[in-house]
Amino acid sequence: MKLIIGDYNYSSWSMRGWLALKASGMAFDTICIALREPDTAEQIARYSPSGRVPCLIDDGLTIWDSLAIAEYCAERSPAMWPGEVAERAVARSVSAEMHSSFTALRTHMSMNIRKDYGGHGRTPEVLDDIARIKAIWVDCLRRFGTGGPYLFGQWSIADIMYAPVCMRFVSYGVELDGVAADYLHSVQAHPHVQEWVAAALAEAHRIPYYDAYG
Ligand SMILES: N[C@@H](CCC(=O)N[C@@H](CS)C(=O)NCC(=O)O)C(=O)O
């Protein structure tokens, strides 16, 4: 099984696909393609029909898009979604909302794990996105997060979808308190997240456009 990803430091969608594979426990090799280089599109096109990463190749079967990869992993490891129907439905709702929304946050607070952007990026639209994300976290943690530190207690695809947001909140110094702050620290401390962050810190490739921002 091969997972094609972009830079550990910058590629938030790749982080989701990679965390999903790790959570499944399945063995996989990682092929990392440097983004924003002259040959990036050509490199990605060798594997991914959408021209985007992450992309998973399992014995000739190609699965692209982070949410589809997460669902493929959950077929093998159903505990990646909460066990109860109503909780699973809400977990899918907040995961789908992450996947399809928060455009302002993505635009103005790009993931760049190595960089401290201080208080940058706070447009009114970004603040709306942050408020909505905090509301999602608090609601899930209060209603479903009693059996552990994560949104639905145990580490799930919902946490995987929001892990890159946690990286952004750290880089841009987004103020959190109470259960939302505790949640962010728990995500940061998760061993798979720590492994991804270590790879980002060790990565040599740089994208000047993102590094100059702020
Ligand atoms: N909806 C897709 C988004 C994937 C995406 O936009 N990936 C970016 C990297 S984070 C990409 O492949 N960009 C291509 C490029 O930079 O050439 C997913 O969930 O996987």
PDBQT file of the ligand as one rigid body, heavy atoms in Angstrom, charges set to zero:
ROOT
HETATM    1  N1  LIG A 301     -10.403  17.654  -1.326  1.00  0.00    +0.000 N 
HETATM    2  C1  LIG A 301      -9.031  17.168  -1.497  1.00  0.00    +0.000 C 
HETATM    3  C2  LIG A 301      -8.081  18.329  -1.498  1.00  0.00    +0.000 C 
HETATM    4  C3  LIG A 301      -6.667  17.893  -1.847  1.00  0.00    +0.000 C 
HETATM    5  C4  LIG A 301      -5.747  19.072  -2.143  1.00  0.00    +0.000 C 
HETATM    6  O1  LIG A 301      -6.203  20.179  -2.474  1.00  0.00    +0.000 OA
HETATM    7  N2  LIG A 301      -4.439  18.810  -2.047  1.00  0.00    +0.000 N 
HETATM    8  C5  LIG A 301      -3.439  19.799  -2.403  1.00  0.00    +0.000 C 
HETATM    9  C6  LIG A 301      -2.263  19.755  -1.428  1.00  0.00    +0.000 C 
HETATM   10  S1  LIG A 301      -2.750  20.069   0.256  1.00  0.00    +0.000 SA
HETATM   11  C7  LIG A 301      -2.863  19.463  -3.760  1.00  0.00    +0.000 C 
HETATM   12  O2  LIG A 301      -2.802  18.313  -4.136  1.00  0.00    +0.000 OA
HETATM   13  N3  LIG A 301      -2.428  20.450  -4.528  1.00  0.00    +0.000 N 
HETATM   14  C8  LIG A 301      -1.837  20.201  -5.806  1.00  0.00    +0.000 C 
HETATM   15  C9  LIG A 301      -0.703  21.112  -6.119  1.00  0.00    +0.000 C 
HETATM   16  O3  LIG A 301      -0.322  21.890  -5.231  1.00  0.00    +0.000 OA
HETATM   17  O4  LIG A 301      -0.213  21.036  -7.242  1.00  0.00    +0.000 OA
HETATM   18  C10 LIG A 301      -8.741  16.153  -0.382  1.00  0.00    +0.000 C 
HETATM   19  O5  LIG A 301      -9.500  16.137   0.603  1.00  0.00    +0.000 OA
HETATM   20  O6  LIG A 301      -7.821  15.337  -0.495  1.00  0.00    +0.000 OA
ENDROOT
TORSDOF 0
